[in-house]
Amino acid sequence: MSSSTTLPAPRRPAWLAPKVARTEVLAGLVVALALIPEAISFSIIAGVDPRVGLFASFTMAVVIAFTGGRPAMISAATGAIALVVAPLVRDHGLEYLLAAVVLGGVFQVLLGLAGFARLMRFVPRSVMIGFVNALAILIFTAQLPYLVDVSWLVYPMVAAGLAIIFLLPRLSSAVPAPLVSIVVLTGLTVAVGLTVPNVGDQGELPDSLPFFGIPDLPFTWETLSIIAPYALGVAFVGLMESLLTAKLVDDLTDTHSDKTRESWGQGVANIVTGFFGGMGGCAMIGQTMINIRSGARTRLSTFLSGVFLLILVVVLGDIVAIIPMAALVAVMIFVAIATFDWHSLRTINRMPRSETIVMLSTVAVTLWTHNLAIGVGTGVLVACVLFARRVAHLVEVTSTTSPDGTTRHYAVHGALFFASSNDLYQQFDYADDPAHVVIDLSGAQVWDASTVATLDAITHKYETRGKSVQIVGLSEHSADRFARHTGQLAGGH
């Protein structure tokens, strides 16, 4: 008798399912089309040839598809990086830019391995909302130059594009509505012979593939001193924008991403980009939103966005050049509307004032500087200050006097740190208290050395009046710190 065992069929990756694959391919195509004018615009901001931005978008998207920690997120040349490197290009030229991008990538790898991503847990939700709203506004305002001093035909075309994008999903979701909008408006422009601004007007598209090359500049300490500050800027701005975008996509898709992998993955992508003549980049929330709204959820769409971009500009450049800018403007306006957190406006009157201040400060600074990293950093700083101020007022001090009047007992409740401990110093009646004072910290938490120093100052002030102070209720760790601190003071006298 013979027996046979039927082995289970190998599990096929989710992205190979026909329906999923079609969604990923079409989403990647829409993103590639939207990347072209953005990459050209950012190249102009950085002061480099459009090829530099387009090549960066290709290499960033392809590499991050393999190294990144957030599937379906799009990385390419961005305005934030362009603003960082523009002074370097102006003062020293393209080769120094490429070297700075490579070094910035190295910094990102090191920061990623060192656990930089864990710092994102200290970004409050109100800052995240401000980040999203500011980015939505920046995406919208970036489209305004394409709507000023143009043919009147542009306006009905943009309106028609938005109508297709918003209404088509109610009828069918087989093909991403933004792609249908681009195809319809391009076909209409060609068929009727409309004279409107198109992609070809934005700059010359490349006609060759990017190639590997080492930046042509002297490898000296002077060179390093020039590029290092810009490389650090590329590293920090790129990581902050990428990790915040990854966190946003996590929320939108109810999935988890590997932020540490995303951090060093961005570094690898920038290293490759610098060696292939690109201006560097990071995650793009606008194009990522297009990808997510188109239904993409895997790395395939990210990879194909880069591949399609290269095919479109190198092989099909003549066709891409006739796409009306009105079609792409309609897509980006849709992205801005979809990105903005409208719920934050509807609930602004019900939110705590401090949360609103943090959100608005993040938006205001981001719009003022056109730098999301500075805006987010400001928002976090404001949130920390307001939190410290709020917690500082939660410390309560109550006192009782013994029946014989010889001892005053103070009970302290709340969190003691640099902000609240300053107020604590004022809560004692140094002149009129009896000869013995007991300070009970059983209901308090000592968080920093400033509080230990304040307790020492309180004790010293009583002692100068000939009174004794007994501090009770300190945790073992706090008691040890207090003993060491007062010992150091005694040794220094």
Disulfide bonds with the S-S distance in Angstrom:
none
